[in-house]
């Protein structure tokens, strides 16, 4: 294949051109109708600006300038991709995508239960059409979020995971997205659809990596359906270094008596926005949301969350912690929404930050919106520096300042790390703290 020419269009024009190209060759089926509606919503909404309340501290200016190209091509050989992109020590099912396209030779499926479906989204739409149509686009709505609309209109591919009723997945399932921007500024729009039926359970890892010196923009949408009495361990690991721009929108829809533990680790990336939405559609749901972000240089990381308590007797616990160095910036905006029918709700939200330099910045806004009267809800935020007293104590015991700071920061991160049930992910977290110090 010949070398591709760099794209010079701004993002809005590029999306319009790409959709026109899609229309010219698309089969006019129900999937086309969904994408057409999404594109219409994208045109109405446009890209968010600082005038939008939910984007008050988060600028898309650099991304909007565009210059990105959608391409499956990669100049890197398979071994380089394997070593860079996969947490090799974890014994798990692996779906590996490079620049948004499935690489079957890098993927590994260990499950022997043939009722469990692990495939690309494109394969699922073709071979499991009824199941796909039942869930696709039902949870991540395009009416109010232009980046969700953009993804829905022009998604590249992504992972499809289906765990049938009363089945427990034997191995974790990891979806790895590798961006190779060695030759071009790359745009990819992965879409993952995860369906956990009643009484089933699974552990799922999202793993994001970037290689190459050019810029990249990854716009991800995850739709997750968890049916009654099911459980899910969900880990998101953002390790895309360099000039990477990463927007991730995850909508989790859970029915009664479900248990979800969600942990987000944001360890790299020039610009990262993590949107996490839970909707409790039944009683006795338990939702745990934990996150850790570590920033340096001029990194920017924005965590936005919303937990909708729509039914009674549900519990949610959210804790996000940040470690910021240099001139980096973090945003936290979390909302707990307690609906009128959600009596006996217990909901807790905390955002804590340690600043390791005077030039690091945090904008934090925890929120409660309550329409029921028999609830227990708290929220809060803290911003501070490393405590000098324990630092002095450790140094007085002969420990170097560097090692003392490392010990204290590992201890600070530990109450997030203990929520991770995969030791290899915990090790990555510890290594990242060491590297960034």
C-alpha positions in Angstrom: 0.0 0.0 0.0 1.2 3.5 -0.8 2.1 6.0 1.9 -0.9 8.0 3.1 -0.9 11.8 2.8 -1.3 13.7 6.0 -4.8 15.2 6.6 -5.0 19.0 7.0 -8.8 19.4 7.7 -10.1 20.6 11.0 -12.0 17.9 13.0 -15.5 19.1 12.2 -14.9 19.2 8.4 -13.1 15.8 8.6 -16.0 14.2 10.4 -18.5 15.5 7.8 -16.3 14.3 5.0 -15.8 10.9 6.5 -19.5 10.5 7.1 -20.3 11.5 3.5 -17.8 8.8 2.3 -19.5 6.3 4.6 -22.9 7.2 3.3 -21.8 6.6 -0.3 -21.0 3.0 0.3 -23.0 2.0 3.3 -25.7 -0.7 3.3 -29.0 1.1 4.2 -30.0 -1.1 7.1 -31.0 -0.5 10.8 -27.4 0.1 11.7 -27.1 2.8 9.1 -30.2 4.5 10.6 -28.6 4.5 14.0 -25.4 6.1 12.6 -27.4 8.6 10.5 -29.3 9.8 13.6 -26.0 10.0 15.5 -24.4 12.1 12.8 -27.4 14.4 12.8 -27.1 14.9 16.5 -23.3 15.6 16.1 -24.1 18.3 13.6 -26.6 19.9 15.9 -24.4 19.8 19.0 -21.0 20.6 17.5 -17.9 20.2 19.5 -18.1 21.3 23.2 -16.4 24.5 24.2 -15.4 26.2 27.4 -18.9 27.8 27.4 -20.5 24.4 28.1 -20.7 23.9 31.9 -19.5 20.3 31.7 -16.4 21.5 29.7 -15.7 24.6 31.7 -12.1 23.7 32.5 -11.4 21.4 29.5 -10.5 22.8 26.1 -10.8 20.8 22.9 -9.0 23.5 20.9 -6.0 21.4 19.9 -8.2 18.4 19.0 -10.6 20.6 17.0 -7.8 21.8 14.8 -7.7 18.3 13.4 -5.1 17.0 11.1 -5.9 13.4 12.1 -6.1 10.4 9.7 -8.1 7.2 10.3 -5.9 4.3 9.2 -5.4 0.7 10.1 -1.9 0.8 8.9 1.0 0.4 11.3 4.7 0.4 10.5 5.6 -1.6 13.6 6.1 -5.3 13.5 4.0 -7.7 15.5 6.7 -8.3 18.2 7.1 -4.6 19.0 3.3 -4.3 19.3 3.1 -7.3 21.5 5.8 -6.1 23.9 4.4 -2.6 24.0 0.7 -3.2 24.2 -0.1 -6.2 26.2 0.3 -6.9 29.9 2.0 -10.1 29.1 2.1 -11.6 32.6 -1.6 -11.6 32.9 -3.2 -14.9 31.8 -6.3 -13.7 30.1 -8.3 -13.5 26.9 -6.9 -10.7 24.7 -8.5 -8.7 21.9 -5.9 -6.4 20.4 -6.7 -3.5 18.1 -4.1 -1.4 16.3 -5.3 2.0 15.1 -8.9 0.8 15.7 -8.6 -2.4 13.7 -8.6 -6.0 15.1 -5.3 -7.8 14.8 -6.2 -11.4 15.1 -2.6 -12.6 15.2 -2.0 -10.6 18.4 -5.2 -11.7 20.0 -5.6 -14.8 22.3 -8.8 -16.5 23.4 -8.5 -18.9 26.3 -12.2 -19.5 27.2 -13.3 -23.1 26.5 -17.0 -22.3 27.2 -18.3 -21.7 23.7 -21.4 -19.9 25.1 -19.1 -17.0 26.0 -18.7 -14.6 23.1 -15.5 -12.6 22.7 -15.0 -11.0 19.3 -14.8 -7.7 17.4 -17.9 -5.6 17.3 -18.0 -6.0 13.5 -18.1 -9.8 13.9 -20.8 -9.6 16.5 -23.0 -7.3 14.3 -22.7 -9.8 11.4 -23.0 -13.1 13.4 -25.0 -12.2 16.5 -27.3 -9.6 15.0 -30.3 -9.9 17.3 -28.1 -9.7 20.4 -26.2 -6.7 18.9 -29.3 -4.8 18.0 -30.9 -5.4 21.5 -28.1 -3.5 23.2 -26.1 -1.3 20.8 -26.8 2.4 21.2 -29.3 1.7 24.0 -27.2 3.1 26.9 -24.7 5.6 25.6 -27.1 8.2 24.1 -26.1 10.6 21.3 -28.6 13.4 22.0 -26.6 15.2 24.6 -23.0 14.3 24.0 -21.4 15.2 20.7 -18.3 12.9 21.2 -20.6 10.0 21.8 -22.5 11.0 18.7 -19.3 11.3 16.7 -18.2 7.8 17.8 -21.6 6.3 17.0 -21.7 7.8 13.6 -18.2 6.8 12.6 -17.0 4.1 15.0 -14.1 2.0 13.7 -14.5 -1.3 15.5 -14.1 -2.5 19.0 -14.6 -5.3 21.4 -17.8 -7.4 21.9 -18.1 -9.4 25.1 -21.2 -11.5 26.0 -21.3 -13.6 29.2 -24.5 -15.7 29.2 -26.8 -16.3 32.2 -25.2 -17.9 35.3 -21.8 -18.3 33.6 -18.6 -17.2 35.2 -15.8 -16.3 32.8 -12.7 -18.4 33.7 -10.1 -15.8 32.7 -10.1 -12.0 32.6 -10.8 -10.4 29.3 -8.5 -7.6 28.1 -9.3 -5.2 25.3 -6.0 -3.5 24.2 -6.1 -0.5 21.9 -2.7 0.4 20.5 -2.3 3.7 18.6 0.7 3.8 16.2 1.3 7.4 15.1 4.8 6.7 13.7 3.9 8.2 10.3 0.7 10.2 10.8 -1.5 12.0 13.3 -4.0 9.2 14.0 -7.7 9.3 14.8 -9.5 6.1 16.1 -12.9 5.7 17.5 -13.2 2.3 19.3 -16.6 1.1 20.5 -16.9 -1.7 23.1 -20.2 -3.5 23.9 -20.2 -5.6 27.1 -23.2 -7.7 28.1 -23.3 -9.6 31.4 -26.5 -11.6 31.7 -28.3 -12.5 34.9 -26.2 -14.3 37.5 -23.1 -14.1 35.4 -19.7 -12.6 36.3 -16.6 -11.4 34.5 -13.4 -9.4 34.9 -12.7 -7.0 32.0 -9.6 -4.8 31.4 -9.3 -1.9 29.0 -5.7 -1.2 28.1 -4.7 1.9 26.1 -1.2 2.3 24.6 0.3 4.8 22.2 3.5 4.5 20.1 5.0 7.0 17.7 6.0 10.7 17.9 3.0 12.2 16.1 -0.3 13.2 17.7 -3.3 10.9 18.1 -6.9 11.3 19.2 -8.7 8.2 20.6 -12.5 8.7 21.1 -13.8 5.6 23.0 -17.4 4.7 23.9 -18.2 1.7 26.2 -21.7 0.4 26.7 -22.0 -2.0 29.6 -25.2 -3.9 30.5 -25.2 -5.9 33.8 -28.3 -7.9 34.4 -29.9 -9.0 37.7 -27.6 -10.8 40.3 -24.6 -10.4 38.0 -21.2 -9.0 38.9 -18.4 -7.2 37.1 -14.8 -6.3 37.8 -13.9 -3.5 35.3 -10.4 -2.0 35.1 -9.4 0.9 32.8 -5.6 1.5 32.3 -4.6 4.6 30.3 -0.8 4.4 29.6 -0.7 6.2 26.2 2.5 8.4 26.3 3.4 11.3 24.1 1.1 13.7 22.2 -2.0 11.6 22.9 -5.5 12.9 23.3 -7.9 10.4 24.8 -11.6 10.8 25.5 -13.4 7.8 27.1 -17.1 7.6 27.7 -18.4 4.6 29.7 -22.1 4.1 30.4 -22.9 1.2 32.8 -26.5 0.2 33.1 -27.2 -2.2 36.0 -30.3 -4.1 37.1 -31.3 -5.2 40.6 -28.8 -7.0 42.9 -25.7 -6.3 40.8 -22.2 -5.7 42.1 -19.7 -3.6 40.1 -16.2 -2.7 41.0 -14.8 -0.1 38.5 -11.2 1.1 38.8 -9.6 3.7 36.5 -5.8 4.2 36.3 -4.8 7.3 34.4 -1.0 7.1 34.2 -0.1 8.9 31.0 -1.4 11.0 28.1 -1.1 14.6 27.2 -4.9 15.2 27.4 -7.3 12.7 29.0 -11.0 12.9 29.7 -12.6 10.0 31.6 -16.4 10.1 31.6 -18.0 7.4 33.8 -21.7 7.1 34.1 -23.6 4.5 36.3 -27.4 4.1 36.1 -29.0 1.9 38.8 -32.1 0.5 37.3 -33.0 -1.9 40.2 -32.9 -2.2 43.9 -29.9 -3.4 45.9 -27.2 -2.4 43.4 -23.7 -1.9 44.7 -21.5 0.4 42.6 -17.8 1.1 43.5 -15.9 3.7 41.5 -12.2 4.2 42.3 -9.6 6.1 40.4 -6.0 7.2 40.5 -4.4 9.8 38.2 -0.6 10.6 38.2 0.4 13.6 36.2 3.6 15.4 35.3 4.9 17.9 32.7 1.9 19.7 31.2 -0.4 16.7 31.3 -4.1 17.4 31.6 -6.5 14.8 33.1 -10.3 15.4 33.6 -12.5 12.9 35.4 -16.2 13.4 35.0 -18.6 11.0 36.7 -22.3 10.7 37.3 -24.1 8.0 39.4 -27.8 7.8 39.0 -29.6 6.3 42.0 -33.0 5.6 40.3 -34.2 2.9 42.6 -34.3 2.3 46.4 -31.8 0.4 48.6 -28.7 1.0 46.5 -25.1 1.8 47.5 -22.3 3.7 45.7 -18.9 4.6 46.9 -16.6 6.8 44.8 -13.0 7.7 45.6 -10.7 9.4 43.2 -7.1 10.4 44.2 -4.5 12.4 42.3 -0.8 13.0 42.4 0.3 16.0 40.4 3.8 17.3 39.5 5.3 20.1 37.5 2.8 22.2 35.5 0.2 19.5 35.2 -3.6 20.0 35.7 -6.4 17.8 36.9 -10.2 18.3 36.9 -12.7 16.3 39.0 -16.4 16.8 38.4 -18.6 14.1 40.1 -22.3 14.1 40.5 -24.5 11.8 42.6 -28.1 12.0 41.4 -30.6 10.6 43.8 -34.0 10.3 42.2 -37.4 10.6 44.0 -38.0 6.8 44.2 -34.5 6.1 45.5 -35.2 5.9 49.2 -32.7 4.3 51.5 -29.8 5.3 49.2 -26.3 5.3 50.6 -23.9 7.3 48.4 -20.4 8.6 49.1 -18.0 10.6 47.0 -14.5 11.8 47.7 -11.8 13.5 45.6 -8.3 13.9 47.1 -5.2 15.4 45.6 -1.5 15.8 46.5 0.4 18.6 44.7 4.1 18.0 44.4 4.8 21.4 42.9 3.6 24.9 43.3 2.6 25.1 39.6 0.3 22.1 39.5 -3.4 22.8 39.4 -6.6 21.1 40.5 -10.2 22.1 39.8 -12.5 19.9 41.8 -16.3 19.9 42.0 -18.1 17.1 43.9 -21.9 17.4 43.7 -25.0 15.9 45.3 -28.5 16.3 43.8 -31.1 14.7 46.0 -34.9 14.3 45.4 -35.5 11.7 48.1 -35.7 12.3 51.8 -34.5 9.0 53.4 -30.9 8.8 52.3 -27.3 8.9 53.5 -25.1 10.9 51.2 -21.8 12.7 51.6 -19.2 14.3 49.3 -16.0 16.2 49.7 -12.7 17.2 48.2 -9.2 17.9 49.5 -6.0 19.4 48.0 -2.7 19.5 49.8 1.0 18.6 49.8 2.9 15.7 51.2 2.8 15.7 55.0 6.2 16.9 56.3 6.0 15.1 59.6 6.1 11.5 58.3 8.6 12.6 55.7 10.9 14.0 58.4 10.3 10.8 60.5 11.4 8.5 57.6 14.4 10.7 56.8 15.5 10.6 60.5 15.6 6.8 60.2 18.2 7.0 57.4 15.8 6.8 54.4 16.7 9.1 51.5 14.2 11.9 50.6 13.5 10.2 47.3 12.7 6.9 48.9 10.7 8.5 51.7 8.5 10.4 49.2 8.1 7.2 47.2 7.0 5.3 50.3 4.5 8.0 51.3 3.0 8.2 47.8 2.7 4.5 47.5 0.9 4.5 50.9 -1.4 7.3 49.6 -2.2 5.3 46.5 -2.7 2.0 48.4 -6.3 2.4 49.2 -7.0 2.5 45.4 -4.5 -0.3 44.7 -6.2 -2.6 47.2 -9.4 -2.4 45.1 -7.5 -4.1 42.2 -7.7 -7.8 42.2 -5.0 -8.4 39.6 -1.5 -8.2 41.0 0.1 -7.3 37.7 -2.0 -4.1 37.6 -0.9 -3.2 41.1 2.7 -3.6 40.0 2.2 -1.2 37.1 0.8 1.3 39.5 3.8 1.1 41.8 6.2 1.3 38.8 4.5 4.4 37.5 4.8 6.2 40.8 8.5 5.3 40.9 9.0 6.5 37.2 7.2 9.8 37.7 9.2 10.7 40.8 
